[in-house]
Amino acid sequence: QVPLVESGGGLVQPGGSLRLSCAASGRTFRQYTVAWFRQAPGKDREFVAGIRWNSRHTYYGDSVKGRFRISRGDSENTVYLQMDSLQPDDSAIYYCAGDTGVILSNLRYQSAYDYWGQGTQVTVSS
């Protein structure tokens, strides 16, 4: 199992930015697909962004495209989510997920991932 730990959440004003981090504790993300999901109160968990480790190809949910950017760090055990132009609708708990063998057509689905972090709260409010 690959414990995942998110960090970087907090309170930010509309239009502001935050960078979330997802760290793989004790091993690397090599061969993993890593994704960010979010869940707001009363709503379903939704796909935010994903990155395929070897190809570095990135994928985004429609609501964040052009504002968020997923990337991997220089080390092989960290993935970042840079979030710009944040709006109140972006407020949610953000979860990092990872797994090997995720096929492209399943990348946006929670069921494709066995390994999850505990989540980090992002609140966008003035």
N, CA, C and O atoms as a DFTB+ gen file, in Angstrom:
504 C
 N C O
     1  1       0.841      -1.180       0.000
     2  2       0.000       0.000       0.000
     3  2       0.882       1.237       0.000
     4  3       1.986       1.227       0.544
     5  1       0.388       2.294      -0.611
     6  2       1.159       3.533      -0.707
     7  2       0.409       4.608       0.045
     8  3      -0.526       5.195      -0.500
     9  1       0.789       4.886       1.280
    10  2       0.123       5.979       1.989
    11  2       0.353       7.294       1.277
    12  3       1.479       7.624       0.904
    13  1      -0.716       8.038       1.091
    14  2      -0.633       9.337       0.454
    15  2      -0.997      10.407       1.467
    16  3      -1.915      10.227       2.267
    17  1      -0.283      11.512       1.433
    18  2      -0.511      12.596       2.380
    19  2      -0.638      13.908       1.622
    20  3       0.290      14.331       0.933
    21  1      -1.799      14.551       1.756
    22  2      -2.008      15.849       1.125
    23  2      -1.663      16.963       2.110
    24  3      -1.751      16.794       3.326
    25  1      -1.271      18.094       1.554
    26  2      -1.035      19.284       2.357
    27  2      -1.219      20.508       1.482
    28  3      -1.280      20.404       0.257
    29  1      -1.306      21.678       2.119
    30  2      -1.374      22.931       1.372
    31  2      -2.734      23.584       1.328
    32  3      -2.872      24.683       0.790
    33  1      -3.738      22.938       1.877
    34  2      -5.057      23.551       1.882
    35  2      -5.130      24.729       2.835
    36  3      -4.210      24.980       3.613
    37  1      -6.248      25.449       2.759
    38  2      -6.424      26.594       3.642
    39  2      -7.519      27.506       3.164
    40  3      -8.324      27.140       2.308
    41  1      -7.544      28.702       3.726
    42  2      -8.529      29.729       3.385
    43  2      -7.882      30.746       2.459
    44  3      -6.788      31.240       2.734
    45  1      -8.555      31.055       1.370
    46  2      -8.027      32.018       0.412
    47  2      -9.178      32.865      -0.116
    48  3     -10.317      32.403      -0.189
    49  1      -8.878      34.093      -0.478
    50  2      -9.906      34.971      -1.031
    51  2     -10.164      34.640      -2.497
    52  3      -9.286      34.108      -3.176
    53  1     -11.362      34.951      -2.986
    54  2     -11.638      34.745      -4.414
    55  2     -10.594      35.442      -5.279
    56  3     -10.199      36.578      -5.018
    57  1     -10.160      34.732      -6.313
    58  2      -9.105      35.234      -7.182
    59  2      -7.710      34.849      -6.739
    60  3      -6.744      35.064      -7.471
    61  1      -7.594      34.288      -5.562
    62  2      -6.296      33.906      -5.025
    63  2      -5.819      32.559      -5.526
    64  3      -6.457      31.920      -6.363
    65  1      -4.673      32.140      -4.989
    66  2      -4.041      30.892      -5.419
    67  2      -3.632      30.053      -4.211
    68  3      -3.382      30.565      -3.120
    69  1      -3.575      28.757      -4.449
    70  2      -3.040      27.806      -3.477
    71  2      -2.309      26.720      -4.245
    72  3      -2.622      26.453      -5.405
    73  1      -1.329      26.090      -3.595
    74  2      -0.683      24.925      -4.168
    75  2      -0.811      23.764      -3.206
    76  3      -0.340      23.825      -2.071
    77  1      -1.449      22.714      -3.668
    78  2      -1.577      21.502      -2.878
    79  2      -0.451      20.536      -3.225
    80  3       0.035      20.503      -4.356
    81  1      -0.049      19.760      -2.238
    82  2       0.976      18.739      -2.440
    83  2       0.428      17.377      -2.051
    84  3      -0.362      17.253      -1.115
    85  1       0.853      16.369      -2.774
    86  2       0.514      14.987      -2.461
    87  2       1.825      14.228      -2.394
    88  3       2.549      14.128      -3.385
    89  1       2.122      13.699      -1.232
    90  2       3.375      12.985      -1.036
    91  2       3.109      11.500      -0.816
    92  3       2.201      11.111      -0.081
    93  1       3.920      10.690      -1.470
    94  2       3.856       9.241      -1.267
    95  2       4.814       8.899      -0.148
    96  3       6.027       9.058      -0.285
    97  1       4.273       8.433       0.945
    98  2       5.099       8.162       2.119
    99  2       5.798       6.820       1.991
   100  3       5.152       5.777       1.897
   101  1       7.108       6.857       1.987
   102  2       7.845       5.613       2.042
   103  2       8.207       4.990       0.716
   104  3       8.970       4.025       0.674
   105  1       7.671       5.525      -0.379
   106  2       8.076       5.014      -1.683
   107  2       7.815       6.071      -2.738
   108  3       7.494       7.212      -2.406
   109  1       7.949       5.705      -4.006
   110  2       7.828       6.687      -5.075
   111  2       6.539       6.481      -5.852
   112  3       5.846       5.476      -5.699
   113  1       6.240       7.470      -6.693
   114  2       5.095       7.404      -7.588
   115  2       5.445       6.784      -8.936
   116  3       4.632       6.796      -9.860
   117  1       6.647       6.247      -9.043
   118  2       7.048       5.653     -10.313
   119  2       6.042       4.603     -10.741
   120  3       5.668       3.742      -9.946
   121  1       5.606       4.663     -11.969
   122  2       4.632       3.746     -12.566
   123  2       3.184       4.031     -12.134
   124  3       2.271       3.306     -12.530
   125  1       2.967       5.080     -11.326
   126  2       1.626       5.393     -10.863
   127  2       0.973       6.458     -11.744
   128  3       1.645       7.334     -12.290
   129  1      -0.328       6.365     -11.868
   130  2      -1.136       7.501     -12.284
   131  2      -1.642       8.157     -10.997
   132  3      -2.123       7.473     -10.094
   133  1      -1.534       9.467     -10.920
   134  2      -1.952      10.205      -9.731
   135  2      -3.019      11.227     -10.120
   136  3      -2.901      11.905     -11.140
   137  1      -4.043      11.325      -9.308
   138  2      -5.144      12.243      -9.621
   139  2      -5.580      13.001      -8.377
   140  3      -5.367      12.562      -7.247
   141  1      -6.189      14.136      -8.616
   142  2      -6.841      14.912      -7.564
   143  2      -8.343      14.868      -7.806
   144  3      -8.820      15.039      -8.928
   145  1      -9.067      14.636      -6.730
   146  2     -10.517      14.719      -6.720
   147  2     -10.913      15.723      -5.646
   148  3     -10.110      16.057      -4.774
   149  1     -12.144      16.200      -5.709
   150  2     -12.628      17.085      -4.660
   151  2     -14.083      16.774      -4.356
   152  3     -14.823      16.263      -5.196
   153  1     -14.468      17.098      -3.130
   154  2     -15.853      16.872      -2.724
   155  2     -16.316      18.017      -1.841
   156  3     -15.756      18.273      -0.775
   157  1     -17.344      18.692      -2.306
   158  2     -17.970      19.762      -1.542
   159  2     -19.152      19.199      -0.769
   160  3     -19.684      18.154      -1.144
   161  1     -19.573      19.861       0.295
   162  2     -20.700      19.362       1.092
   163  2     -21.952      19.166       0.238
   164  3     -22.359      20.062      -0.501
   165  1     -22.547      18.000       0.347
   166  2     -23.770      17.714      -0.378
   167  2     -23.598      17.387      -1.846
   168  3     -24.582      17.217      -2.565
   169  1     -22.345      17.297      -2.303
   170  2     -22.092      17.010      -3.716
   171  2     -21.274      15.730      -3.861
   172  3     -20.615      15.283      -2.922
   173  1     -21.331      15.159      -5.046
   174  2     -20.522      13.986      -5.340
   175  2     -19.053      14.381      -5.463
   176  3     -18.719      15.525      -5.768
   177  1     -18.192      13.404      -5.217
   178  2     -16.761      13.640      -5.424
   179  2     -16.508      13.740      -6.928
   180  3     -16.993      12.914      -7.701
   181  1     -15.749      14.752      -7.335
   182  2     -15.515      14.962      -8.765
   183  2     -14.034      14.968      -9.097
   184  3     -13.196      15.346      -8.279
   185  1     -13.734      14.546     -10.305
   186  2     -12.372      14.547     -10.816
   187  2     -11.908      15.977     -11.049
   188  3     -12.642      16.788     -11.611
   189  1     -10.700      16.282     -10.620
   190  2     -10.127      17.615     -10.816
   191  2      -9.000      17.581     -11.839
   192  3      -9.017      18.334     -12.812
   193  1      -8.019      16.708     -11.620
   194  2      -6.859      16.654     -12.499
   195  2      -6.138      15.328     -12.309
   196  3      -6.228      14.705     -11.252
   197  1      -5.418      14.903     -13.353
   198  2      -4.657      13.667     -13.269
   199  2      -3.390      13.750     -14.088
   200  3      -3.304      14.520     -15.045
   201  1      -2.402      12.951     -13.706
   202  2      -1.131      12.921     -14.417
   203  2      -0.654      11.486     -14.503
   204  3      -0.670      10.750     -13.517
   205  1      -0.230      11.099     -15.695
   206  2       0.337       9.773     -15.890
   207  2       1.843       9.910     -15.711
   208  3       2.482      10.721     -16.381
   209  1       2.398       9.130     -14.821
   210  2       3.747       9.391     -14.345
   211  2       4.788       9.328     -15.443
   212  3       5.608      10.238     -15.570
   213  1       4.770       8.278     -16.232
   214  2       5.831       8.108     -17.211
   215  2       5.716       9.084     -18.377
   216  3       6.724       9.594     -18.867
   217  1       4.501       9.340     -18.817
   218  2       4.335      10.194     -19.990
   219  2       4.211      11.657     -19.619
   220  3       4.409      12.539     -20.454
   221  1       3.880      11.911     -18.359
   222  2       3.637      13.280     -17.901
   223  2       2.413      13.919     -18.557
   224  3       2.171      15.113     -18.379
   225  1       1.650      13.148     -19.302
   226  2       0.422      13.721     -19.858
   227  2      -0.505      14.106     -18.712
   228  3      -0.601      13.393     -17.713
   229  1      -1.187      15.241     -18.866
   230  2      -2.066      15.740     -17.825
   231  2      -3.500      15.863     -18.333
   232  3      -3.732      16.034     -19.530
   233  1      -4.445      15.776     -17.424
   234  2      -5.855      15.781     -17.764
   235  2      -6.587      16.596     -16.704
   236  3      -6.203      16.587     -15.535
   237  1      -7.650      17.304     -17.116
   238  2      -8.343      18.208     -16.211
   239  2      -9.850      18.092     -16.343
   240  3     -10.383      17.789     -17.410
   241  1     -10.526      18.343     -15.217
   242  2     -11.968      18.482     -15.253
   243  2     -12.346      19.790     -15.927
   244  3     -11.578      20.752     -15.902
   245  1     -13.516      19.825     -16.522
   246  2     -13.917      21.006     -17.282
   247  2     -13.973      22.262     -16.406
   248  3     -13.673      23.359     -16.876
   249  1     -14.352      22.105     -15.152
   250  2     -14.553      23.270     -14.299
   251  2     -13.234      23.924     -13.863
   252  3     -13.243      25.051     -13.369
   253  1     -12.125      23.245     -14.035
   254  2     -10.845      23.797     -13.573
   255  2      -9.863      24.025     -14.714
   256  3      -8.786      24.582     -14.503
   257  1     -10.222      23.604     -15.906
   258  2      -9.313      23.707     -17.047
   259  2      -8.911      25.167     -17.263
   260  3      -9.758      26.060     -17.308
   261  1      -7.608      25.387     -17.395
   262  2      -7.108      26.738     -17.607
   263  2      -6.794      27.486     -16.329
   264  3      -6.145      28.532     -16.364
   265  1      -7.249      26.960     -15.190
   266  2      -6.974      27.611     -13.893
   267  2      -6.083      26.764     -13.001
   268  3      -5.306      27.308     -12.216
   269  1      -6.177      25.454     -13.104
   270  2      -5.405      24.545     -12.268
   271  2      -4.345      23.853     -13.117
   272  3      -4.513      23.667     -14.322
   273  1      -3.246      23.475     -12.457
   274  2      -2.196      22.743     -13.173
   275  2      -1.625      21.667     -12.259
   276  3      -1.208      21.946     -11.135
   277  1      -1.611      20.433     -12.759
   278  2      -1.039      19.327     -12.006
   279  2       0.366      19.076     -12.529
   280  3       0.616      19.163     -13.732
   281  1       1.272      18.768     -11.626
   282  2       2.642      18.510     -12.039
   283  2       3.294      17.573     -11.024
   284  3       2.799      17.385      -9.913
   285  1       4.403      17.000     -11.435
   286  2       5.146      16.184     -10.494
   287  2       6.414      16.908     -10.089
   288  3       6.961      17.694     -10.863
   289  1       6.881      16.647      -8.886
   290  2       8.085      17.286      -8.398
   291  2       9.330      16.629      -8.941
   292  3       9.257      15.593      -9.602
   293  1      10.461      17.223      -8.668
   294  2      11.738      16.681      -9.117
   295  2      12.026      15.332      -8.473
   296  3      12.645      14.463      -9.086
   297  1      11.579      15.165      -7.248
   298  2      11.666      13.848      -6.631
   299  2      10.558      12.994      -7.220
   300  3       9.676      13.517      -7.901
   301  1      10.583      11.749      -6.982
   302  2       9.583      10.862      -7.573
   303  2       8.461      10.533      -6.611
   304  3       7.725       9.568      -6.818
   305  1       8.321      11.340      -5.542
   306  2       7.282      10.994      -4.580
   307  2       6.363      12.155      -4.235
   308  3       5.724      12.149      -3.183
   309  1       6.289      13.154      -5.114
   310  2       5.408      14.291      -4.847
   311  2       4.701      14.733      -6.119
   312  3       5.305      14.803      -7.189
   313  1       3.432      15.025      -5.988
   314  2       2.635      15.602      -7.067
   315  2       1.995      16.877      -6.528
   316  3       1.547      16.924      -5.382
   317  1       1.957      17.903      -7.362
   318  2       1.417      19.193      -6.960
   319  2       0.150      19.521      -7.750
   320  3      -0.038      19.057      -8.875
   321  1      -0.698      20.322      -7.144
   322  2      -1.848      20.901      -7.824
   323  2      -1.809      22.399      -7.576
   324  3      -2.133      22.868      -6.485
   325  1      -1.407      23.146      -8.600
   326  2      -1.396      24.603      -8.530
   327  2      -2.783      25.099      -8.900
   328  3      -3.292      24.791      -9.977
   329  1      -3.388      25.864      -8.013
   330  2      -4.754      26.329      -8.230
   331  2      -4.754      27.852      -8.260
   332  3      -4.438      28.496      -7.260
   333  1      -5.102      28.420      -9.391
   334  2      -5.146      29.874      -9.572
   335  2      -6.573      30.329      -9.839
   336  3      -7.443      29.521     -10.162
   337  1      -6.802      31.621      -9.703
   338  2      -8.127      32.210      -9.945
   339  2      -9.213      31.443      -9.209
   340  3     -10.256      31.118      -9.777
   341  1      -8.959      31.161      -7.956
   342  2      -9.900      30.367      -7.168
   343  2     -11.205      31.118      -6.951
   344  3     -11.227      32.337      -6.779
   345  1     -12.285      30.359      -6.967
   346  2     -13.622      30.897      -6.776
   347  2     -14.315      30.140      -5.645
   348  3     -13.899      29.033      -5.305
   349  1     -15.367      30.717      -5.058
   350  2     -16.066      30.022      -3.967
   351  2     -16.510      28.606      -4.334
   352  3     -16.537      27.725      -3.475
   353  1     -16.856      28.382      -5.595
   354  2     -17.277      27.039      -6.015
   355  2     -16.145      26.023      -5.967
   356  3     -16.390      24.822      -6.071
   357  1     -14.924      26.482      -5.813
   358  2     -13.788      25.569      -5.682
   359  2     -13.622      25.066      -4.251
   360  3     -12.802      24.182      -4.002
   361  1     -14.373      25.607      -3.324
   362  2     -14.285      25.176      -1.932
   363  2     -14.715      23.717      -1.815
   364  3     -15.793      23.332      -2.269
   365  1     -13.852      22.916      -1.199
   366  2     -14.120      21.483      -1.080
   367  2     -12.980      20.839      -0.296
   368  3     -11.972      21.479       0.004
   369  1     -13.160      19.577       0.023
   370  2     -12.031      18.771       0.489
   371  2     -11.384      18.175      -0.755
   372  3     -12.058      17.568      -1.587
   373  1     -10.094      18.350      -0.871
   374  2      -9.350      17.856      -2.018
   375  2      -8.590      16.594      -1.617
   376  3      -7.879      16.564      -0.613
   377  1      -8.763      15.558      -2.430
   378  2      -8.147      14.261      -2.168
   379  2      -7.162      13.907      -3.274
   380  3      -7.412      14.160      -4.453
   381  1      -6.062      13.330      -2.882
   382  2      -5.089      12.772      -3.804
   383  2      -5.318      11.266      -3.897
   384  3      -5.576      10.606      -2.890
   385  1      -5.223      10.732      -5.102
   386  2      -5.396       9.298      -5.313
   387  2      -4.327       8.797      -6.272
   388  3      -3.880       9.538      -7.147
   389  1      -3.918       7.550      -6.112
   390  2      -2.901       6.986      -6.985
   391  2      -3.065       5.502      -7.156
   392  3      -3.626       4.815      -6.302
   393  1      -2.569       5.017      -8.270
   394  2      -2.562       3.579      -8.508
   395  2      -1.744       3.292      -9.753
   396  3      -1.479       4.185     -10.558
   397  1      -1.348       2.031      -9.901
   398  2      -0.686       1.586     -11.116
   399  2      -1.724       0.972     -12.049
   400  3      -2.814       0.591     -11.622
   401  1      -1.377       0.884     -13.299
   402  2      -2.244       0.187     -14.245
   403  2      -3.562       0.870     -14.542
   404  3      -4.510       0.220     -14.982
   405  1      -3.640       2.174     -14.308
   406  2      -4.878       2.899     -14.605
   407  2      -4.924       3.161     -16.106
   408  3      -4.050       3.835     -16.652
   409  1      -5.942       2.629     -16.765
   410  2      -6.055       2.876     -18.195
   411  2      -6.660       4.256     -18.422
   412  3      -7.372       4.784     -17.568
   413  1      -6.369       4.823     -19.570
   414  2      -6.736       6.211     -19.831
   415  2      -8.233       6.445     -19.689
   416  3      -8.648       7.470     -19.148
   417  1      -9.036       5.528     -20.159
   418  2     -10.484       5.723     -20.130
   419  2     -11.051       5.714     -18.705
   420  3     -12.178       6.156     -18.484
   421  1     -10.277       5.218     -17.751
   422  2     -10.741       5.169     -16.351
   423  2     -10.124       6.248     -15.481
   424  3     -10.455       6.348     -14.300
   425  1      -9.248       7.046     -16.029
   426  2      -8.441       7.978     -15.237
   427  2      -9.311       8.924     -14.415
   428  3      -8.906       9.331     -13.326
   429  1     -10.486       9.280     -14.903
   430  2     -11.338      10.267     -14.221
   431  2     -12.291       9.651     -13.196
   432  3     -13.110      10.360     -12.611
   433  1     -12.192       8.352     -12.976
   434  2     -13.137       7.672     -12.093
   435  2     -12.473       7.261     -10.778
   436  3     -11.359       6.738     -10.772
   437  1     -13.162       7.499      -9.677
   438  2     -12.627       7.163      -8.352
   439  2     -12.294       5.680      -8.244
   440  3     -11.314       5.302      -7.602
   441  1     -13.110       4.849      -8.871
   442  2     -12.948       3.408      -8.737
   443  2     -11.634       2.900      -9.326
   444  3     -11.237       1.765      -9.064
   445  1     -10.964       3.726     -10.113
   446  2      -9.687       3.306     -10.717
   447  2      -8.538       3.327      -9.721
   448  3      -7.463       2.802     -10.010
   449  1      -8.744       3.922      -8.558
   450  2      -7.657       4.155      -7.617
   451  2      -7.891       3.430      -6.301
   452  3      -8.963       3.530      -5.704
   453  1      -6.886       2.707      -5.861
   454  2      -6.969       2.013      -4.579
   455  2      -6.373       2.822      -3.432
   456  3      -6.699       2.585      -2.269
   457  1      -5.506       3.770      -3.755
   458  2      -4.760       4.473      -2.711
   459  2      -5.200       5.931      -2.646
   460  3      -5.204       6.639      -3.653
   461  1      -5.570       6.365      -1.443
   462  2      -6.113       7.703      -1.232
   463  2      -5.473       8.364      -0.017
   464  3      -5.062       7.698       0.934
   465  1      -5.402       9.672      -0.074
   466  2      -5.005      10.431       1.094
   467  2      -6.211      10.767       1.947
   468  3      -7.342      10.398       1.630
   469  1      -5.949      11.476       3.039
   470  2      -7.011      11.799       3.986
   471  2      -7.772      13.056       3.607
   472  3      -8.825      13.342       4.178
   473  1      -7.248      13.805       2.652
   474  2      -7.916      15.018       2.186
   475  2      -7.404      16.268       2.862
   476  3      -6.935      16.229       3.999
   477  1      -7.498      17.385       2.148
   478  2      -7.133      18.683       2.697
   479  2      -8.212      19.693       2.313
   480  3      -8.669      19.723       1.170
   481  1      -8.610      20.512       3.270
   482  2      -9.719      21.445       3.062
   483  2      -9.241      22.697       2.337
   484  3      -8.232      23.298       2.705
   485  1      -9.974      23.074       1.313
   486  2      -9.759      24.345       0.619
   487  2     -11.035      25.158       0.739
   488  3     -12.112      24.696       0.364
   489  1     -10.911      26.372       1.263
   490  2     -12.056      27.253       1.409
   491  2     -11.750      28.574       0.720
   492  3     -10.759      29.237       1.027
   493  1     -12.620      28.948      -0.220
   494  2     -12.456      30.201      -0.948
   495  2     -13.585      31.132      -0.514
   496  3     -14.758      30.894      -0.803
   497  1     -13.205      32.178       0.175
   498  2     -14.219      33.071       0.736
   499  2     -13.599      34.422       1.036
   500  3     -12.424      34.527       1.386
   501  1     -14.423      35.456       0.890
   502  2     -13.962      36.790       1.251
   503  2     -14.325      37.115       2.705
   504  3     -14.016      38.203       3.190
